[in-house]
Amino acid sequence: MITDLLTWQITLPIAAGALVLGYLLGSIPFGLLLTRAAGLGDIRSIGSGNIGATNVLRTGNKKLAAGTLLLDALKATAAALIGWYAFGSEAGLLAGFAAFMGHLYPVWLGFKGGKGVATYIGTLLGVAPLMVLVFAAVWLSVAKLSKYSSLSALVATLVIPVVLWFIQEPKIAAVMALMTIISFIKHKTNIERLIAGTESKIGQKG
């Protein structure tokens, strides 16, 4: 598997194209666009200030939050599938990764985006769809035990690369592992609150 991991067939122009495509799709700030369209103002001015579904939920509009979650996931899926079908599996993987990065660091918003859980799942859906079931199973299990959404997502992102490695998908495992590391960095404040015992639990107000 190490040989497979180190051997990439994709050419530099196609890799660059996949990265640009993925980034542009991923950088579409659906949370910001949906809340503005609904007359709720700038989502960045409330809560955590990010553009993801969790912050959209703080507006009290569950439908908008669900729409944001779905669209943020599907933009990564779309990037991965377009890259995959146009230029092969490696292009799809790079495009999905770039969509994840585009969501986290959109150039249009001063590189201040969301935390990437939805686009992580969306990338998985595009490159290894059965792994979404693994992610969901881990998330639900940890959530049931801990009542922490952030912890559930972080644990799920840790499990995914390990499972991918064991089922002999080293390239996907390596890219998802990199995304996991970046996810932990983006969730730094959540991790600090988890350690301090001040992180909000699922369903908790305020």
Secondary structure, 3 states (H helix, E strand, C coil): CHHHHHCCCCCHHHHHHHHHHHHHHHCCCHHHHHHHHCCCCCHHHCCCCCCCHHHHHCCCCHHHHHHHHHHHHHHHHHHHHHHHHHHCHHHHHHHHHHHHHHHHCCHHHCCCCCCCHHHHHHHHHHHCCHHHHHHHHHHHHHHHHHCCHHHHHHHHHHHHHHHHHHCCCHHHHHHHHHHHHHHHHHCHHHHHHHHHCCCCCCCCCC
